[in-house]
């Protein structure tokens, strides 16, 4: 840093610096202000999209409750198209999967479930979609693929359901030992008060706990 001998030299130096750099400072300030405005506008647009998607989804739920499945399909498709980056897109996909399944359109059901499985922002819904996909594949006779989908689940709160389904898949594959182990895990994680009768029957059908090793 230069040492100035007088106040005049300091003033002259400031004038010189401003002459050389002032334009860049002004442009930078303008660009920075513009970026701030742009960011605020983007945030406002995101919030507006979420609010609109929320309203659309609320109406979709009413249609679902009233079994207006055509309305569900139209509104759900619009949510997926126009508000794909909002949380409501995943919820809409789950509802569309339900409606498609009830209509017997298994191809569309799997497409919508896969949309949910491919996202990571709502892990609980992702796991629910994986369970539904695995059940659907098992019902279609594709037990190997069903097991592959099920293995991707981070069990979390789906312990009993996931283990029971795994047992069913192994039964279909002829893997009695694996089925027995899965049914036993399901029974071990069942909560007090839950009916364990069906699970116990399934376990007994593959050899019972006495054969577990």
N, C-alpha and C positions, 0 to 999 in steps of 0.2 A: 504494500500500500504506500502510495506516495505521501511524502511529508510536505505539506504546503507551507510556504513562507508567509502568506498573507491571505486574508479573507477574499481579496479580489481573485487570487489564483484559484481558490476553491470554487468561487462562483463561475469563473471561466471554464473550469474543468467540468462542472455540472452542466453548463450550457453545451459544451462540446459533446459530452456523453449523450445528452438528450437529443441533440441533432443527429447523432449517429444511430441511436437505439430507440428513440421515442416512438417512431412509427411502428416498430415491431411490438413494443409494449402495448400500444393502443389496439393493434390487430389481435394480439393475444388476449387482451381483456374482452374484446368483442366476441372472439371465438369462444372464450370461456363462458361468457354470459349466454351465448347462443346454445352451447352444450347444456348448460343448466336448464334453460327453457325447454330444450329438446327432451331432456331426461324427465322433467316434470310432466311434459305432455305425454310421454310414453307411459309413465306411471298412471296418469289419468286415464289413458286409453285402456290399459290393462285392468284397472279397477272397474271401468265402465263395462268391459267385456265380461268380467266376472259377475257383475250385478245382473246383466242381461241373461247370461247363461244360467244364473241361479233362478231367475223368474221362469225361464224356459223349462228348467228341470222341475220346478215346483208344479207347473201345469202338466208336465209329463207324468209325474207321480199320481196326479188326480186321474189322468187318463188310464194309468195302469190299474189304479184301484177300481175304476169303473169298467175295467175290461175293454176299454176303447183302444184295442191293439193297433188299429190303423193310425190313430192319433199318436200313440207311443212311438210307432215306427217313424212317422213323419217328423215329429219333434226331436226324437233321438238322433235321427240322421242329420238334422239341421245342427244340433249341438256338436256332433262329431265333425261336421264340415266347417262351421263358422267359429266354434269355440274349442277347438281341439287342444289348445294349450291351457285350458282351465281344468280344475279338478272335476268339474261336472261332466267332462267328456268320458272319463273312466266310469263314473256312475251311470251315465247314459248307456255305455257299452254293456254294462252288466244287465241293465233292464232290457236292452235289445236282445241280449243272449237268452234271457228268460222267455221273452215273447216268442222268439224264433223257435226255441225248444218246444214250447207248448203248441206251436203251429206245425211241428214236425219237420222244420227246416234245419236239419242238423249241420249242414254246410255253413249256413249263416251263423248258427250258434257258435260253432268253432271259430269262425272268423272274429266275432265280437269278443269271445273269451280270449283269443290270442292277443287282441288289442290291449286287454287289461294285463295279461301276463307279460307283455313286452315293456310295460312301464315300471318304474321303480319309486315313484313318488307316493304311492299309496300301497304299502306292502301288505296290509291286511286284505285289501281287495284283490291284490295279485294272488295271494295264497288261496283265497276263496275261489278265484277263477281257475287256478291250477287243480283244485279238488274237483270242481265241476267238469273240467276238461278230462281229468283222469277217469271219472265215473262214466262220462260219455264214451270215451274210447273203450273202456271195459265193456260197456253195453253193446258196442259195435263189434266186439270180439277181438279188438287189438290190445290184448293184455300187456304185451311187451312195451308198446308205446305209452300205455297208461302208467306203467311202472316208471318209465323214464320221466314223464311229466311229474309224477308224484315225488320222485327223488329230489326234484328241484325245490321242494317246499322247505322253508326254514320253519319247523313245526310250530313254534310259538303257541298260540292258544288253540291250535287245531290238533293237539296230540291224540286224543281219543279217536276223532274222526279219521285223521290221516292214517293212524296205525290200523284201524279196522279196515279201511279201504285197501291198505297195503296187503293185509291178510287176505281179503277177497281176491285181489289180483294174483297173489301167489297160489291161491286155490285154483284159479283158472289156468295158471301156468303149470300146475301139478307139483308145486314146491311145498310139500306138506310141512317140512321142518321150518321153512321161512314163514309160512302162514301161521303156524303155531306160535312162533316167536312174536310175530306182529300182533296177533290177537292177545297174547299175554301182556305185551306192552300197553295195549289199549286198556285192558282190564286193570293193570297196575296204576294207570293214570286217571281212571274214572273217578269222578267226584262223589262224595257221599250224597245219597238221595237219588242218584241217577239209576235208571233201570239197566242192570247188567245182564239180564236174562238172555237176550239175543247173542250178546258177545260170548257168554259162557257156552251157549249151544254151538256157536261156531268153533270155539276152542275145543270142545269135546269132539266135534266132528273130525277134527284133524289130529286127534290123539290125546287131547287133554293135557293139563299141566304136569301130570306125573311122567309124561314122556319127554318133557322139556329138558334139554341138557345144555 
